[in-house]
């Protein structure tokens, strides 16, 4: 019984790992970094003194946020 459960978990792990590798190779996702944080009162704020990078195909955009969580500009 324990051997069957162990074999089931190992086969599920191997299947999910191989699917993850195939998706990363054949269907890559566009990369973005999070730039929002939750404030003390639960509101979403731009993360100050941080950069957010957004990538679409070959284009890459860097956004910086400064004091008072305002957009400093697209870099």
PQR file with spaces between the fields and no chain letter, atoms N, CA, C, O and H, PARSE charges and radii, in Angstrom:
ATOM       1  N    UNK     1       0.815   -1.200    0.000 -0.4000 1.5000
ATOM       2  CA   UNK     1       0.000    0.000    0.000 -0.0000 2.0000
ATOM       3  C    UNK     1       0.860    1.266    0.000  0.5500 1.7000
ATOM       4  O    UNK     1       0.620    2.179   -0.790 -0.5500 1.4000
ATOM       5  N    UNK     2       1.857    1.323    0.881 -0.4000 1.5000
ATOM       6  CA   UNK     2       2.733    2.494    0.934 -0.0000 2.0000
ATOM       7  C    UNK     2       3.522    2.654   -0.362  0.5500 1.7000
ATOM       8  O    UNK     2       3.789    3.768   -0.815 -0.5500 1.4000
ATOM       9  H    UNK     2       2.052    0.581    1.523  0.4000 1.0000
ATOM      10  N    UNK     3       3.888    1.514   -0.947 -0.4000 1.5000
ATOM      11  CA   UNK     3       4.644    1.553   -2.193 -0.0000 2.0000
ATOM      12  C    UNK     3       3.798    2.151   -3.317  0.5500 1.7000
ATOM      13  O    UNK     3       4.312    2.908   -4.139 -0.5500 1.4000
ATOM      14  H    UNK     3       3.672    0.610   -0.579  0.4000 1.0000
ATOM      15  N    UNK     4       2.517    1.820   -3.360 -0.4000 1.5000
ATOM      16  CA   UNK     4       1.630    2.355   -4.396 -0.0000 2.0000
ATOM      17  C    UNK     4       1.432    3.861   -4.243  0.5500 1.7000
ATOM      18  O    UNK     4       1.425    4.588   -5.237 -0.5500 1.4000
ATOM      19  H    UNK     4       2.099    1.205   -2.691  0.4000 1.0000
ATOM      20  N    UNK     5       1.271    4.332   -3.018 -0.4000 1.5000
ATOM      21  CA   UNK     5       1.099    5.768   -2.784 -0.0000 2.0000
ATOM      22  C    UNK     5       2.376    6.512   -3.140  0.5500 1.7000
ATOM      23  O    UNK     5       2.323    7.572   -3.763 -0.5500 1.4000
ATOM      24  H    UNK     5       1.277    3.742   -2.211  0.4000 1.0000
ATOM      25  N    UNK     6       3.516    5.972   -2.753 -0.4000 1.5000
ATOM      26  CA   UNK     6       4.798    6.588   -3.085 -0.0000 2.0000
ATOM      27  C    UNK     6       4.981    6.642   -4.596  0.5500 1.7000
ATOM      28  O    UNK     6       5.417    7.665   -5.125 -0.5500 1.4000
ATOM      29  H    UNK     6       3.560    5.111   -2.247  0.4000 1.0000
ATOM      30  N    UNK     7       4.663    5.577   -5.289 -0.4000 1.5000
ATOM      31  CA   UNK     7       4.768    5.537   -6.744 -0.0000 2.0000
ATOM      32  C    UNK     7       3.822    6.548   -7.397  0.5500 1.7000
ATOM      33  O    UNK     7       4.180    7.168   -8.398 -0.5500 1.4000
ATOM      34  H    UNK     7       4.309    4.746   -4.859  0.4000 1.0000
ATOM      35  N    UNK     8       2.633    6.718   -6.847 -0.4000 1.5000
ATOM      36  CA   UNK     8       1.683    7.693   -7.357 -0.0000 2.0000
ATOM      37  C    UNK     8       2.235    9.119   -7.218  0.5500 1.7000
ATOM      38  O    UNK     8       2.175    9.901   -8.167 -0.5500 1.4000
ATOM      39  H    UNK     8       2.342    6.214   -6.033  0.4000 1.0000
ATOM      40  N    UNK     9       2.770    9.456   -6.044 -0.4000 1.5000
ATOM      41  CA   UNK     9       3.320   10.795   -5.836 -0.0000 2.0000
ATOM      42  C    UNK     9       4.537   11.058   -6.718  0.5500 1.7000
ATOM      43  O    UNK     9       4.690   12.161   -7.242 -0.5500 1.4000
ATOM      44  H    UNK     9       2.819    8.821   -5.273  0.4000 1.0000
ATOM      45  N    UNK    10       5.383   10.082   -6.885 -0.4000 1.5000
ATOM      46  CA   UNK    10       6.556   10.241   -7.748 -0.0000 2.0000
ATOM      47  C    UNK    10       6.132   10.441   -9.201  0.5500 1.7000
ATOM      48  O    UNK    10       6.701   11.281   -9.898 -0.5500 1.4000
ATOM      49  H    UNK    10       5.258    9.186   -6.459  0.4000 1.0000
ATOM      50  N    UNK    11       5.153    9.689   -9.659 -0.4000 1.5000
ATOM      51  CA   UNK    11       4.708    9.832  -11.046 -0.0000 2.0000
ATOM      52  C    UNK    11       4.032   11.189  -11.273  0.5500 1.7000
ATOM      53  O    UNK    11       4.216   11.797  -12.327 -0.5500 1.4000
ATOM      54  H    UNK    11       4.691    9.007   -9.092  0.4000 1.0000
ATOM      55  N    UNK    12       3.260   11.663  -10.307 -0.4000 1.5000
ATOM      56  CA   UNK    12       2.651   12.991  -10.423 -0.0000 2.0000
ATOM      57  C    UNK    12       3.725   14.064  -10.451  0.5500 1.7000
ATOM      58  O    UNK    12       3.641   14.990  -11.257 -0.5500 1.4000
ATOM      59  H    UNK    12       3.110   11.169   -9.451  0.4000 1.0000
ATOM      60  N    UNK    13       4.729   13.964   -9.593 -0.4000 1.5000
ATOM      61  CA   UNK    13       5.815   14.933   -9.546 -0.0000 2.0000
ATOM      62  C    UNK    13       6.587   14.975  -10.862  0.5500 1.7000
ATOM      63  O    UNK    13       6.886   16.054  -11.373 -0.5500 1.4000
ATOM      64  H    UNK    13       4.796   13.212   -8.938  0.4000 1.0000
ATOM      65  N    UNK    14       6.907   13.815  -11.408 -0.4000 1.5000
ATOM      66  CA   UNK    14       7.649   13.749  -12.672 -0.0000 2.0000
ATOM      67  C    UNK    14       6.806   14.319  -13.815  0.5500 1.7000
ATOM      68  O    UNK    14       7.328   15.032  -14.672 -0.5500 1.4000
ATOM      69  H    UNK    14       6.664   12.938  -10.994  0.4000 1.0000
ATOM      70  N    UNK    15       5.514   14.012  -13.832 -0.4000 1.5000
ATOM      71  CA   UNK    15       4.635   14.528  -14.874 -0.0000 2.0000
ATOM      72  C    UNK    15       4.535   16.050  -14.819  0.5500 1.7000
ATOM      73  O    UNK    15       4.657   16.716  -15.848 -0.5500 1.4000
ATOM      74  H    UNK    15       5.089   13.433  -13.136  0.4000 1.0000
ATOM      75  N    UNK    16       4.314   16.602  -13.633 -0.4000 1.5000
ATOM      76  CA   UNK    16       4.207   18.053  -13.495 -0.0000 2.0000
ATOM      77  C    UNK    16       5.530   18.754  -13.803  0.5500 1.7000
ATOM      78  O    UNK    16       5.537   19.833  -14.395 -0.5500 1.4000
ATOM      79  H    UNK    16       4.215   16.061  -12.798  0.4000 1.0000
ATOM      80  N    UNK    17       6.635   18.152  -13.408 -0.4000 1.5000
ATOM      81  CA   UNK    17       7.943   18.741  -13.706 -0.0000 2.0000
ATOM      82  C    UNK    17       8.213   18.760  -15.203  0.5500 1.7000
ATOM      83  O    UNK    17       8.704   19.756  -15.733 -0.5500 1.4000
ATOM      84  H    UNK    17       6.629   17.275  -12.928  0.4000 1.0000
ATOM      85  N    UNK    18       7.898   17.673  -15.885 -0.4000 1.5000
ATOM      86  CA   UNK    18       8.125   17.635  -17.330 -0.0000 2.0000
ATOM      87  C    UNK    18       7.200   18.600  -18.061  0.5500 1.7000
ATOM      88  O    UNK    18       7.608   19.205  -19.053 -0.5500 1.4000
ATOM      89  H    UNK    18       7.499   16.863  -15.455  0.4000 1.0000
ATOM      90  N    UNK    19       5.969   18.756  -17.598 -0.4000 1.5000
ATOM      91  CA   UNK    19       5.068   19.727  -18.203 -0.0000 2.0000
ATOM      92  C    UNK    19       5.576   21.150  -17.988  0.5500 1.7000
ATOM      93  O    UNK    19       5.491   21.975  -18.898 -0.5500 1.4000
ATOM      94  H    UNK    19       5.637   18.264  -16.792  0.4000 1.0000
ATOM      95  N    UNK    20       6.093   21.445  -16.820 -0.4000 1.5000
ATOM      96  CA   UNK    20       6.654   22.772  -16.543 -0.0000 2.0000
ATOM      97  C    UNK    20       7.820   23.073  -17.484  0.5500 1.7000
ATOM      98  O    UNK    20       7.912   24.182  -18.011 -0.5500 1.4000
ATOM      99  H    UNK    20       6.162   20.775  -16.081  0.4000 1.0000
ATOM     100  N    UNK    21       8.685   22.132  -17.697 -0.4000 1.5000
ATOM     101  CA   UNK    21       9.830   22.315  -18.598 -0.0000 2.0000
ATOM     102  C    UNK    21       9.349   22.530  -20.034  0.5500 1.7000
ATOM     103  O    UNK    21       9.864   23.405  -20.730 -0.5500 1.4000
ATOM     104  H    UNK    21       8.610   21.232  -17.269  0.4000 1.0000
ATOM     105  N    UNK    22       8.379   21.750  -20.479 -0.4000 1.5000
ATOM     106  CA   UNK    22       7.859   21.901  -21.835 -0.0000 2.0000
ATOM     107  C    UNK    22       7.190   23.264  -22.032  0.5500 1.7000
ATOM     108  O    UNK    22       7.367   23.886  -23.080 -0.5500 1.4000
ATOM     109  H    UNK    22       7.961   21.040  -19.914  0.4000 1.0000
ATOM     110  N    UNK    23       6.432   23.734  -21.053 -0.4000 1.5000
ATOM     111  CA   UNK    23       5.772   25.034  -21.174 -0.0000 2.0000
ATOM     112  C    UNK    23       6.802   26.151  -21.208  0.5500 1.7000
ATOM     113  O    UNK    23       6.657   27.095  -21.984 -0.5500 1.4000
ATOM     114  H    UNK    23       6.287   23.229  -20.202  0.4000 1.0000
ATOM     115  N    UNK    24       7.842   26.063  -20.381 -0.4000 1.5000
ATOM     116  CA   UNK    24       8.876   27.100  -20.373 -0.0000 2.0000
ATOM     117  C    UNK    24       9.648   27.145  -21.683  0.5500 1.7000
ATOM     118  O    UNK    24      10.092   28.217  -22.095 -0.5500 1.4000
ATOM     119  H    UNK    24       7.960   25.296  -19.750  0.4000 1.0000
ATOM     120  N    UNK    25       9.817   26.015  -22.341 -0.4000 1.5000
ATOM     121  CA   UNK    25      10.570   25.980  -23.597 -0.0000 2.0000
ATOM     122  C    UNK    25       9.695   26.387  -24.782  0.5500 1.7000
ATOM     123  O    UNK    25      10.099   27.235  -25.578 -0.5500 1.4000
ATOM     124  H    UNK    25       9.457   25.145  -22.007  0.4000 1.0000
ATOM     125  N    UNK    26       8.501   25.797  -24.914 -0.4000 1.5000
ATOM     126  CA   UNK    26       7.694   25.987  -26.107 -0.0000 2.0000
ATOM     127  C    UNK    26       6.666   27.117  -25.997  0.5500 1.7000
ATOM     128  O    UNK    26       6.240   27.650  -27.022 -0.5500 1.4000
ATOM     129  H    UNK    26       8.173   25.109  -24.267  0.4000 1.0000
ATOM     130  N    UNK    27       6.263   27.490  -24.798 -0.4000 1.5000
ATOM     131  CA   UNK    27       5.275   28.555  -24.603 -0.0000 2.0000
ATOM     132  C    UNK    27       5.746   29.520  -23.524  0.5500 1.7000
ATOM     133  O    UNK    27       5.125   29.606  -22.465 -0.5500 1.4000
ATOM     134  H    UNK    27       6.609   27.057  -23.966  0.4000 1.0000
ATOM     135  N    UNK    28       6.833   30.249  -23.771 -0.4000 1.5000
ATOM     136  CA   UNK    28       7.342   31.144  -22.725 -0.0000 2.0000
ATOM     137  C    UNK    28       6.390   32.311  -22.474  0.5500 1.7000
ATOM     138  O    UNK    28       5.737   32.806  -23.392 -0.5500 1.4000
ATOM     139  H    UNK    28       7.338   30.180  -24.631  0.4000 1.0000
ATOM     140  N    UNK    29       6.325   32.732  -21.231 -0.4000 1.5000
ATOM     141  CA   UNK    29       5.474   33.839  -20.835 -0.0000 2.0000
ATOM     142  C    UNK    29       6.267   35.138  -20.828  0.5500 1.7000
ATOM     143  O    UNK    29       7.479   35.131  -20.611 -0.5500 1.4000
ATOM     144  H    UNK    29       6.855   32.330  -20.485  0.4000 1.0000
ATOM     145  N    UNK    30       5.584   36.245  -21.063 -0.4000 1.5000
ATOM     146  CA   UNK    30       6.230   37.551  -20.994 -0.0000 2.0000
ATOM     147  C    UNK    30       6.527   37.869  -19.534  0.5500 1.7000
ATOM     148  O    UNK    30       5.760   37.506  -18.642 -0.5500 1.4000
ATOM     149  H    UNK    30       4.599   36.250  -21.239  0.4000 1.0000
ATOM     150  N    UNK    31       7.636   38.546  -19.297 -0.4000 1.5000
ATOM     151  CA   UNK    31       8.086   38.794  -17.935 -0.0000 2.0000
ATOM     152  C    UNK    31       7.717   40.194  -17.476  0.5500 1.7000
ATOM     153  O    UNK    31       7.898   41.166  -18.208 -0.5500 1.4000
ATOM     154  H    UNK    31       8.259   38.841  -20.021  0.4000 1.0000
ATOM     155  N    UNK    32       7.204   40.288  -16.271 -0.4000 1.5000
ATOM     156  CA   UNK    32       6.971   41.568  -15.620 -0.0000 2.0000
ATOM     157  C    UNK    32       7.334   41.416  -14.156  0.5500 1.7000
ATOM     158  O    UNK    32       7.240   40.325  -13.593 -0.5500 1.4000
ATOM     159  H    UNK    32       7.057   39.498  -15.676  0.4000 1.0000
ATOM     160  N    UNK    33       7.744   42.501  -13.549 -0.4000 1.5000
ATOM     161  CA   UNK    33       8.025   42.478  -12.126 -0.0000 2.0000
ATOM     162  C    UNK    33       6.933   43.255  -11.407  0.5500 1.7000
ATOM     163  O    UNK    33       6.448   44.259  -11.929 -0.5500 1.4000
ATOM     164  H    UNK    33       7.820   43.387  -14.006  0.4000 1.0000
ATOM     165  N    UNK    34       6.546   42.817  -10.241 -0.4000 1.5000
ATOM     166  CA   UNK    34       5.488   43.534   -9.529 -0.0000 2.0000
ATOM     167  C    UNK    34       5.992   44.880   -9.027  0.5500 1.7000
ATOM     168  O    UNK    34       7.134   44.995   -8.582 -0.5500 1.4000
ATOM     169  H    UNK    34       6.940   42.001   -9.817  0.4000 1.0000
ATOM     170  N    UNK    35       5.145   45.890   -9.098 -0.4000 1.5000
ATOM     171  CA   UNK    35       5.533   47.199   -8.619 -0.0000 2.0000
ATOM     172  C    UNK    35       4.516   47.743   -7.624  0.5500 1.7000
ATOM     173  O    UNK    35       4.584   48.917   -7.259 -0.5500 1.4000
ATOM     174  H    UNK    35       4.217   45.797   -9.460  0.4000 1.0000
ATOM     175  N    UNK    36       3.598   46.933   -7.190 -0.4000 1.5000
ATOM     176  CA   UNK    36       2.578   47.374   -6.248 -0.0000 2.0000
ATOM     177  C    UNK    36       2.765   46.668   -4.910  0.5500 1.7000
ATOM     178  O    UNK    36       3.130   45.493   -4.853 -0.5500 1.4000
ATOM     179  H    UNK    36       3.543   45.980   -7.487  0.4000 1.0000
ATOM     180  N    UNK    37       2.507   47.407   -3.841 -0.4000 1.5000
ATOM     181  CA   UNK    37       2.542   46.866   -2.485 -0.0000 2.0000
ATOM     182  C    UNK    37       1.276   47.329   -1.766  0.5500 1.7000
ATOM     183  O    UNK    37       0.653   48.316   -2.157 -0.5500 1.4000
ATOM     184  H    UNK    37       2.210   48.361   -3.888  0.4000 1.0000
ATOM     185  N    UNK    38       0.912   46.617   -0.729 -0.4000 1.5000
ATOM     186  CA   UNK    38      -0.241   47.012    0.073 -0.0000 2.0000
ATOM     187  C    UNK    38       0.197   47.990    1.141  0.5500 1.7000
ATOM     188  O    UNK    38       1.163   47.732    1.859 -0.5500 1.4000
ATOM     189  H    UNK    38       1.419   45.816   -0.411  0.4000 1.0000
ATOM     190  N    UNK    39      -0.499   49.114    1.257 -0.4000 1.5000
ATOM     191  CA   UNK    39      -0.220   50.105    2.280 -0.0000 2.0000
ATOM     192  C    UNK    39      -0.788   49.673    3.621  0.5500 1.7000
ATOM     193  O    UNK    39      -1.357   48.589    3.746 -0.5500 1.4000
ATOM     194  H    UNK    39      -1.284   49.324    0.673  0.4000 1.0000
ATOM     195  N    UNK    40      -0.627   50.540    4.632 -0.4000 1.5000
ATOM     196  CA   UNK    40      -1.115   50.239    5.986 -0.0000 2.0000
ATOM     197  C    UNK    40      -2.625   50.073    6.028  0.5500 1.7000
ATOM     198  O    UNK    40      -3.144   49.281    6.813 -0.5500 1.4000
ATOM     199  H    UNK    40      -0.165   51.421    4.530  0.4000 1.0000
ATOM     200  N    UNK    41      -3.332   50.819    5.184 -0.4000 1.5000
ATOM     201  CA   UNK    41      -4.790   50.757    5.182 -0.0000 2.0000
ATOM     202  C    UNK    41      -5.349   49.785    4.147  0.5500 1.7000
ATOM     203  O    UNK    41      -6.563   49.730    3.949 -0.5500 1.4000
ATOM     204  H    UNK    41      -2.910   51.463    4.546  0.4000 1.0000
ATOM     205  N    UNK    42      -4.490   49.022    3.489 -0.4000 1.5000
ATOM     206  CA   UNK    42      -4.936   48.000    2.555 -0.0000 2.0000
ATOM     207  C    UNK    42      -5.021   48.434    1.104  0.5500 1.7000
ATOM     208  O    UNK    42      -5.410   47.645    0.243 -0.5500 1.4000
ATOM     209  H    UNK    42      -3.504   49.066    3.650  0.4000 1.0000
ATOM     210  N    UNK    43      -4.659   49.686    0.821 -0.4000 1.5000
ATOM     211  CA   UNK    43      -4.682   50.158   -0.559 -0.0000 2.0000
ATOM     212  C    UNK    43      -3.441   49.697   -1.307  0.5500 1.7000
ATOM     213  O    UNK    43      -2.371   49.543   -0.719 -0.5500 1.4000
ATOM     214  H    UNK    43      -4.343   50.327    1.520  0.4000 1.0000
ATOM     215  N    UNK    44      -3.591   49.479   -2.601 -0.4000 1.5000
ATOM     216  CA   UNK    44      -2.442   49.137   -3.426 -0.0000 2.0000
ATOM     217  C    UNK    44      -1.684   50.407   -3.791  0.5500 1.7000
ATOM     218  O    UNK    44      -2.271   51.347   -4.328 -0.5500 1.4000
ATOM     219  H    UNK    44      -4.461   49.603   -3.079  0.4000 1.0000
ATOM     220  N    UNK    45      -0.390   50.442   -3.505 -0.4000 1.5000
ATOM     221  CA   UNK    45       0.449   51.594   -3.797 -0.0000 2.0000
ATOM     222  C    UNK    45       1.597   51.165   -4.685  0.5500 1.7000
ATOM     223  O    UNK    45       2.006   50.004   -4.666 -0.5500 1.4000
ATOM     224  H    UNK    45       0.086   49.678   -3.068  0.4000 1.0000
ATOM     225  N    UNK    46       2.119   52.100   -5.464 -0.4000 1.5000
ATOM     226  CA   UNK    46       3.329   51.828   -6.230 -0.0000 2.0000
ATOM     227  C    UNK    46       4.490   51.724   -5.248  0.5500 1.7000
ATOM     228  O    UNK    46       4.596   52.529   -4.323 -0.5500 1.4000
ATOM     229  H    UNK    46       1.787   53.043   -5.479  0.4000 1.0000
ATOM     230  N    UNK    47       5.343   50.757   -5.441 -0.4000 1.5000
ATOM     231  CA   UNK    47       6.474   50.522   -4.548 -0.0000 2.0000
ATOM     232  C    UNK    47       7.510   51.617   -4.767  0.5500 1.7000
ATOM     233  O    UNK    47       8.100   51.698   -5.844 -0.5500 1.4000
ATOM     234  H    UNK    47       5.257   50.103   -6.193  0.4000 1.0000
ATOM     235  N    UNK    48       7.743   52.460   -3.760 -0.4000 1.5000
ATOM     236  CA   UNK    48       8.662   53.585   -3.951 -0.0000 2.0000
ATOM     237  C    UNK    48      10.108   53.108   -3.947  0.5500 1.7000
ATOM     238  O    UNK    48      10.444   52.090   -3.342 -0.5500 1.4000
ATOM     239  H    UNK    48       7.264   52.394   -2.885  0.4000 1.0000
ATOM     240  N    UNK    49      10.955   53.867   -4.636 -0.4000 1.5000
ATOM     241  CA   UNK    49      12.380   53.569   -4.765 -0.0000 2.0000
ATOM     242  C    UNK    49      12.625   52.178   -5.336  0.5500 1.7000
ATOM     243  O    UNK    49      13.528   51.464   -4.900 -0.5500 1.4000
ATOM     244  H    UNK    49      10.682   54.694   -5.127  0.4000 1.0000
ATOM     245  N    UNK    50      11.828   51.813   -6.296 -0.4000 1.5000
ATOM     246  CA   UNK    50      11.951   50.508   -6.923 -0.0000 2.0000
ATOM     247  C    UNK    50      11.673   50.668   -8.413  0.5500 1.7000
ATOM     248  O    UNK    50      11.033   51.632   -8.834 -0.5500 1.4000
ATOM     249  H    UNK    50      11.095   52.394   -6.651  0.4000 1.0000
ATOM     250  N    UNK    51      12.150   49.731   -9.195 -0.4000 1.5000
ATOM     251  CA   UNK    51      11.897   49.722  -10.626 -0.0000 2.0000
ATOM     252  C    UNK    51      11.038   48.526  -10.991  0.5500 1.7000
ATOM     253  O    UNK    51      11.210   47.433  -10.451 -0.5500 1.4000
ATOM     254  H    UNK    51      12.670   48.948   -8.854  0.4000 1.0000
ATOM     255  N    UNK    52      10.124   48.740  -11.900 -0.4000 1.5000
ATOM     256  CA   UNK    52       9.322   47.654  -12.445 -0.0000 2.0000
ATOM     257  C    UNK    52       9.734   47.468  -13.896  0.5500 1.7000
ATOM     258  O    UNK    52       9.820   48.436  -14.651 -0.5500 1.4000
ATOM     259  H    UNK    52       9.983   49.628  -12.339  0.4000 1.0000
ATOM     260  N    UNK    53       9.983   46.247  -14.279 -0.4000 1.5000
ATOM     261  CA   UNK    53      10.405   45.940  -15.644 -0.0000 2.0000
ATOM     262  C    UNK    53       9.282   45.161  -16.328  0.5500 1.7000
ATOM     263  O    UNK    53       8.821   44.139  -15.818 -0.5500 1.4000
ATOM     264  H    UNK    53       9.913   45.460  -13.666  0.4000 1.0000
ATOM     265  N    UNK    54       8.853   45.654  -17.482 -0.4000 1.5000
ATOM     266  CA   UNK    54       7.830   44.989  -18.276 -0.0000 2.0000
ATOM     267  C    UNK    54       8.447   44.633  -19.619  0.5500 1.7000
ATOM     268  O    UNK    54       9.085   45.466  -20.264 -0.5500 1.4000
ATOM     269  H    UNK    54       9.228   46.483  -17.896  0.4000 1.0000
ATOM     270  N    UNK    55       8.251   43.393  -20.030 -0.4000 1.5000
ATOM     271  CA   UNK    55       8.851   42.918  -21.273 -0.0000 2.0000
ATOM     272  C    UNK    55       7.762   42.333  -22.154  0.5500 1.7000
ATOM     273  O    UNK    55       6.949   41.525  -21.706 -0.5500 1.4000
ATOM     274  H    UNK    55       7.733   42.717  -19.506  0.4000 1.0000
ATOM     275  N    UNK    56       7.757   42.756  -23.430 -0.4000 1.5000
ATOM     276  CA   UNK    56       6.869   42.187  -24.430 -0.0000 2.0000
ATOM     277  C    UNK    56       7.680   41.938  -25.682  0.5500 1.7000
ATOM     278  O    UNK    56       8.164   42.873  -26.320 -0.5500 1.4000
ATOM     279  H    UNK    56       8.418   43.412  -23.794  0.4000 1.0000
ATOM     280  N    UNK    57       7.823   40.687  -26.025 -0.4000 1.5000
ATOM     281  CA   UNK    57       8.660   40.239  -27.132 -0.0000 2.0000
ATOM     282  C    UNK    57      10.069   40.811  -26.956  0.5500 1.7000
ATOM     283  O    UNK    57      10.740   40.479  -25.979 -0.5500 1.4000
ATOM     284  H    UNK    57       7.430   39.927  -25.506  0.4000 1.0000
ATOM     285  N    UNK    58      10.531   41.657  -27.873 -0.4000 1.5000
ATOM     286  CA   UNK    58      11.894   42.188  -27.770 -0.0000 2.0000
ATOM     287  C    UNK    58      11.941   43.534  -27.050  0.5500 1.7000
ATOM     288  O    UNK    58      13.029   44.031  -26.758 -0.5500 1.4000
ATOM     289  H    UNK    58       9.986   41.926  -28.667  0.4000 1.0000
ATOM     290  N    UNK    59      10.799   44.127  -26.760 -0.4000 1.5000
ATOM     291  CA   UNK    59      10.746   45.442  -26.125 -0.0000 2.0000
ATOM     292  C    UNK    59      10.769   45.301  -24.603  0.5500 1.7000
ATOM     293  O    UNK    59      10.124   44.416  -24.040 -0.5500 1.4000
ATOM     294  H    UNK    59       9.916   43.723  -26.997  0.4000 1.0000
ATOM     295  N    UNK    60      11.514   46.179  -23.953 -0.4000 1.5000
ATOM     296  CA   UNK    60      11.629   46.156  -22.505 -0.0000 2.0000
ATOM     297  C    UNK    60      11.462   47.576  -21.973  0.5500 1.7000
ATOM     298  O    UNK    60      12.107   48.502  -22.464 -0.5500 1.4000
ATOM     299  H    UNK    60      12.038   46.898  -24.410  0.4000 1.0000
ATOM     300  N    UNK    61      10.604   47.751  -20.976 -0.4000 1.5000
ATOM     301  CA   UNK    61      10.337   49.053  -20.381 -0.0000 2.0000
ATOM     302  C    UNK    61      10.642   48.982  -18.894  0.5500 1.7000
ATOM     303  O    UNK    61      10.256   48.030  -18.216 -0.5500 1.4000
ATOM     304  H    UNK    61      10.080   46.998  -20.577  0.4000 1.0000
ATOM     305  N    UNK    62      11.349   50.015  -18.383 -0.4000 1.5000
ATOM     306  CA   UNK    62      11.618   50.122  -16.952 -0.0000 2.0000
ATOM     307  C    UNK    62      10.889   51.344  -16.414  0.5500 1.7000
ATOM     308  O    UNK    62      11.056   52.445  -16.939 -0.5500 1.4000
ATOM     309  H    UNK    62      11.663   50.789  -18.934  0.4000 1.0000
ATOM     310  N    UNK    63      10.085   51.165  -15.378 -0.4000 1.5000
ATOM     311  CA   UNK    63       9.370   52.268  -14.741 -0.0000 2.0000
ATOM     312  C    UNK    63       9.915   52.433  -13.335  0.5500 1.7000
ATOM     313  O    UNK    63      10.088   51.453  -12.610 -0.5500 1.4000
ATOM     314  H    UNK    63       9.949   50.271  -14.951  0.4000 1.0000
ATOM     315  N    UNK    64      10.184   53.670  -12.950 -0.4000 1.5000
ATOM     316  CA   UNK    64      10.676   53.938  -11.607 -0.0000 2.0000
ATOM     317  C    UNK    64       9.676   54.756  -10.814  0.5500 1.7000
ATOM     318  O    UNK    64       9.030   55.647  -11.365 -0.5500 1.4000
ATOM     319  H    UNK    64      10.043   54.466  -13.539  0.4000 1.0000
ATOM     320  N    UNK    65       9.541   54.469   -9.544 -0.4000 1.5000
ATOM     321  CA   UNK    65       8.617   55.171   -8.676 -0.0000 2.0000
ATOM     322  C    UNK    65       9.392   55.763   -7.518  0.5500 1.7000
ATOM     323  O    UNK    65      10.246   55.095   -6.936 -0.5500 1.4000
ATOM     324  H    UNK    65      10.067   53.745   -9.096  0.4000 1.0000
ATOM     325  N    UNK    66       9.106   57.007   -7.177 -0.4000 1.5000
ATOM     326  CA   UNK    66       9.855   57.698   -6.138 -0.0000 2.0000
ATOM     327  C    UNK    66       8.981   58.067   -4.956  0.5500 1.7000
ATOM     328  O    UNK    66       8.077   57.328   -4.567 -0.5500 1.4000
ATOM     329  H    UNK    66       8.412   57.550   -7.650  0.4000 1.0000
ATOM     330  N    UNK    67       9.278   59.237   -4.392 -0.4000 1.5000
ATOM     331  CA   UNK    67       8.594   59.717   -3.199 -0.0000 2.0000
ATOM     332  C    UNK    67       7.108   59.928   -3.485  0.5500 1.7000
ATOM     333  O    UNK    67       6.751   60.343   -4.588 -0.5500 1.4000
ATOM     334  H    UNK    67      10.013   59.837   -4.708  0.4000 1.0000
ATOM     335  N    UNK    68       6.265   59.659   -2.545 -0.4000 1.5000
ATOM     336  CA   UNK    68       4.806   59.722   -2.673 -0.0000 2.0000
ATOM     337  C    UNK    68       4.285   58.745   -3.715  0.5500 1.7000
ATOM     338  O    UNK    68       3.159   58.891   -4.192 -0.5500 1.4000
ATOM     339  H    UNK    68       6.556   59.322   -1.649  0.4000 1.0000
ATOM     340  N    UNK    69       5.080   57.764   -4.070 -0.4000 1.5000
ATOM     341  CA   UNK    69       4.671   56.676   -4.974 -0.0000 2.0000
ATOM     342  C    UNK    69       4.271   57.185   -6.353  0.5500 1.7000
ATOM     343  O    UNK    69       3.401   56.595   -6.994 -0.5500 1.4000
ATOM     344  H    UNK    69       5.995   57.645   -3.683  0.4000 1.0000
ATOM     345  N    UNK    70       4.887   58.270   -6.823 -0.4000 1.5000
ATOM     346  CA   UNK    70       4.586   58.825   -8.141 -0.0000 2.0000
ATOM     347  C    UNK    70       5.547   58.272   -9.181  0.5500 1.7000
ATOM     348  O    UNK    70       6.696   57.956   -8.875 -0.5500 1.4000
ATOM     349  H    UNK    70       5.593   58.750   -6.302  0.4000 1.0000
ATOM     350  N    UNK    71       5.070   58.158  -10.401 -0.4000 1.5000
ATOM     351  CA   UNK    71       5.878   57.678  -11.504 -0.0000 2.0000
ATOM     352  C    UNK    71       6.973   58.703  -11.831  0.5500 1.7000
ATOM     353  O    UNK    71       6.672   59.857  -12.139 -0.5500 1.4000
ATOM     354  H    UNK    71       4.136   58.414  -10.650  0.4000 1.0000
ATOM     355  N    UNK    72       8.233   58.284  -11.764 -0.4000 1.5000
ATOM     356  CA   UNK    72       9.341   59.177  -12.074 -0.0000 2.0000
ATOM     357  C    UNK    72       9.576   59.269  -13.570  0.5500 1.7000
ATOM     358  O    UNK    72      10.117   60.264  -14.052 -0.5500 1.4000
ATOM     359  H    UNK    72       8.477   57.347  -11.513  0.4000 1.0000
ATOM     360  N    UNK    73       9.192   58.287  -14.279 -0.4000 1.5000
ATOM     361  CA   UNK    73       9.392   58.304  -15.722 -0.0000 2.0000
ATOM     362  C    UNK    73       9.704   56.914  -16.231  0.5500 1.7000
ATOM     363  O    UNK    73      10.088   56.020  -15.477 -0.5500 1.4000
ATOM     364  H    UNK    73       8.752   57.479  -13.888  0.4000 1.0000
ATOM     365  N    UNK    74       9.533   56.761  -17.495 -0.4000 1.5000
ATOM     366  CA   UNK    74       9.861   55.500  -18.149 -0.0000 2.0000
ATOM     367  C    UNK    74      11.313   55.572  -18.548  0.5500 1.7000
ATOM     368  O    UNK    74      11.726   56.478  -19.271 -0.5500 1.4000
ATOM     369  H    UNK    74       9.221   57.487  -18.107  0.4000 1.0000
ATOM     370  N    UNK    75      12.076   54.628  -18.083 -0.4000 1.5000
ATOM     371  CA   UNK    75      13.518   54.621  -18.341 -0.0000 2.0000
ATOM     372  C    UNK    75      13.866   53.725  -19.496  0.5500 1.7000
ATOM     373  O    UNK    75      15.039   53.602  -19.850 -0.5500 1.4000
ATOM     374  H    UNK    75      11.741   53.892  -17.495  0.4000 1.0000
